[in-house]
Amino acid sequence: MITAFLLRSLDRKIVIAVAILLALALLIPALNLLTSPDNPLHVPTYIMSLFGKYLTYAMLALALDLVWGYCGILSLGHAAFFALGGYAMGMYLMRQIGPRGSYGDPILPDFMVFLNYKALPWFWHGFDMFWFAALMVIVVPGLLAFIFGWFAFRSRVNGVYLSIITQAMTYALLLAFFRNDMGFGGNNGLTDFKDILGFNIQADGTRAALFAVTAIMLALVLLLASAIVRSKYGKVLIGVRDAESRVRFLGFRVEHMKLFTFVVSAMIAGIAGALYVPQVGIINPGEFAPANSIEVVIWTAVGGRSTLIGPIIGAILVNGGKTIFTGLFPEFWLFALGGLFVAVTLFLPKGIVGTIQQSFASRKSYRDAAVREKVRSDSALVNAKPEAAE
């Protein structure tokens, strides 16, 4: 049953994208580990980790596209789900430090010793086990999305009002996690990680493995998202986006469909955050900032919402540009980002991929019309010859 569900996602574009991601999962680590630094084909570790971070952003943009592009829910709070997944992984990594911390405490992380914690808070228990942390990466964002969506969608909150309360949610979490008494490191967050699954997190081999896992996970998430939107459920979901009242009139439980998509999207964002933290080496309350959620919207719009592949391309291109631009003109980056969003809205409303798809569709329609016209002309000519002979 699961195999049949995933096979629905195998259209040509998705197959190509998945093949590229799987090739990158093998090629980039190989060029990092198996070539010498003076080899022109060598990929430095910092470049590999940088592109690994871009792939986690691409997964986050894909999660947003699932609810915005195919369900019509413009969420300005997806950074919250990303950060919660990151904190769940960060808590596991902090528990792995043990007595190697600055204060030598085998149980309490350094920031808890500094803040005079007497015992480990109850919600930190279990995070010394990877399987538990991996489960929380999915459960915590999914549970928050379920509770939030249950009340919002049952109350039929839509449009800009829903966008505002999603932004309020992530801002509330930002303020909460900044507090030292929350038990998550306050404004400094969680950092100084040592190991993951017993491997040195700074080692080239570990970095290569993290990149490969990120690329493979993005490929799997792309398959899952494609299978959802190409299924019968996905067709109804698009109907909810375009004409919610009509779909509701036909007897579908629109709030349940929105809730399911919202929860799946939040879980994907949580996985992206969990893969982000060990590659970047820190997670702090700044990841909850509403501006981060707005940036995700820009990545999705630039690449092309309702395309699945577009948000991946948009996230990689915009963040690659950000890395270059902030190195040259750091004080002007926000102006450039805002200008990019305005330009895309005015001149490429369907985004890069959407515009390309529209262009190919127009050419195909023009060719089909030309073929039909030629067939009609030939048919008229054939019918006219007997009459001329008479």
Steps between C-alpha positions, in 0.01 A plus 500: 500500500780742591686405182193571288455832677859606426483380139237766433770762556725374220448753225794605286594818687492333841707204377766736364508706821527189720775358278697826529467503879608137531795566268603796715472283812769274352709741294561791740616286797718295263666815362557617858638177647672331205682793340795696632462871585719600205282308255284737288200270556536508879198635691609665829316395814367849568349517149338159549352607834381826345314315226366259762349802676346614170337159459340528844363839396372339180315241709346779708387683185351176367306461826357849461412437134294200603263719706527830310528382142254210519270589789495879492627540858760778513682410819734762644599274787679207340826615656349388832471138386850515351642635827316246717646215295838664536467532876401134531819397318704761693383353831623158392836644395533684831435180696782333304759748634492349851800581719690660209321831561671804650369417848552124479147409610404160352126575500431873483596703191734792564230768487300319771805482726562871440137581586515287818259228392491229768363223277425430137150631406244225436462587131872433441470136606523252215704728275813301574357240259507573127178314420309707755643827367419396142143425607467840670629671185176386333259486794559845652449708182218269392323531836529880500366512143214267593392707802537830316330373183216327688381829649584720201342286228193407706442872549538547122780753537631571150709737295694781656354430846649150501834639383501750786428246772768262365745787523379578852557136595864500393559838664358370828736203483789737426430695820454182703826337387695819575422451870774327699248326725352313202792258517617532138807718539334841478630739238821295455310188405670162468850461356848350552387160371752216507354174365207360308438125527850468644673672207691827528267762360792706364664213310492510121342156484217603731442818300487299180251257652279787619498649150410165345220439750361849435497451122338156531240628746415790268450250217268289717301804613466611138362157409257514792378850414460409134305186589266706717426772245461254209258276690121540507543672836738746336250584228237582762763698691555720195124545486511622861764752397305630200138473619473397863128573534415280201705210634330539837161504326587167331526339844876492563631576849722788396633564851623141525678521165670824596598360839659188349704702250604753764622228738694317226658829395601578860661156538703555182613839634602333827713245314665785308584675828645181648732457201594869510630511858790248486625654175489859627601420858253719688130555561370810679172693533590711197378213282145578619520856364196587283739642240629145441151380413459791260827403331364149447199654323739691274699186414178323407369793295828544314525133409131466422230383739273211403792335318682304779832530316480880486536559876809277506661703222388828655643414842837400354527800266391764753721367779793460262448862398473597865837342578667691217314828549548519877872444448520800266225736622365366831310816590296492178384136506152565641440768237611259229276226637199733511573621146526141381160416644339808341662423164384138505148606599480749213684322219505129597180445699527125447867489603790362301376146455135604458594746225707237319216249522253760371731578208532133404124454534437801271740365238340157515154653465619705201652191334185296562286777353728516192476123455122508526482784247723309258285188536187703426666660196615165363156351558333789317744463213434127468124558500530770238691286244208267409273798445758657265527173307125492442 
